[in-house]
Amino acid sequence: MTTVDVLYRYGIAPPESAMIALNNLREVYGIRRIDFSEAEKTVRIEYDATRLNEPTIRGLLARTGLNIIEAVSTLPPQPTPEEIAAAQAAAAAAAAAKAAPPPQK
């Protein structure tokens, strides 16, 4: 089994009917967990990727009546190639400064 988490941001507060339908999603074979955060306006679903895929999960959420705005990345922002090069240059300069002999007086 391969578990995958997807995180979605929703817009307006869901009505009671959407919350009931969302609760019923727990019965879908392959959905392992549903975490709903009213404070962050997000819903996180953990599912078995050997049984379901992300478009299927999104479709199931759409059928509940939940107003999904966007999928949110669960990975931290990745540095750009320019940021990586700058960090490597700074590290090399720091190493060179540390290895250089102290100035003579």
N, C-alpha and C positions, 0 to 999 in steps of 0.2 A: 504494500500500500504506500502511495506517495501522497502526503498531505500538503495542501497549498492553502495559503491565506490570501483572501482578497479583501480590500477595504474600499468602501464606497461612501461618498459624502452625499447626503440628501438635502433637499431644500426646505420645504415647509414641513411643519410637524405632521407626522402621519395620523390619519384618523384611526379610530378604534378598529374599524374593519381591516385596515392595513396591518395593524399590530396583531390582530388575530390571525390573519393570513401569514404574517411573518413567523409567528409562533408555530403555525402548522408546517412551515418549511423544515422544521426539525425532524419531521417524519420522512422526508425524502431520503431514500437510500443513497448514501455517499456524503451527505452533509453531516459533518461531525460536531460543529459548534457554531452558534450564532451569538455574537456580542453586539449589543445595541447601546450606543452612547448618545443620550439626548444632549448632553453638554457640548460635545464635539460635533453633533449632527452627523454621526457616522454609524455604519453597520459593518462589522467584520464577520466574514464567513470563512470557516475552515472546512475544506471538503477533500474528499478522496479523488485525486486526479486520475486514477485508473477507472473511475466510474463517471465522473462529470468533468466539464471544462468551464472556463471563465464565461464564454458567451451563454452557456446554459444557465449558469448561476445568475448572470445579469438578467436573462429572460424570466427566470423564476421570480426574481425580485420585482421586475416590472409588473408581473401579473399580480403581485400582492397589492399594488396601488401605491407603493412607496415612490416618492418623487426623487429618483436618482439623478444627481447633477453630474458627478464625475467619479471615475475610479481614482483612488489615491494610491500612490506608490508606497509600499511598505519598506522600501530600501532607503537608506539615507542618501542625500544628494551626492553624486559622484563628482570628483574634481575634473575640470577640463584638462586637455593636454597641455595647455599653456600654464595652468596652475601646477601641474606635475613637474613640468620643466623648471619653473621658477623655484619650487621647493627643492628639487635636486641641485640646482645651481647654488642655492643658499646653503644647503648641507655641505656641498663640496667646498665652498668658500670658508665655511666654519671649520671644516676639517683641515684645510690648508693653513688657516690662521693658527690653529692649535698646534699643528706640526712644525710651523716655522720657528726658528730659534728666536729667543728674545733679543730685542735691539741692544746693541753695545753702547755703553755710556762713556 
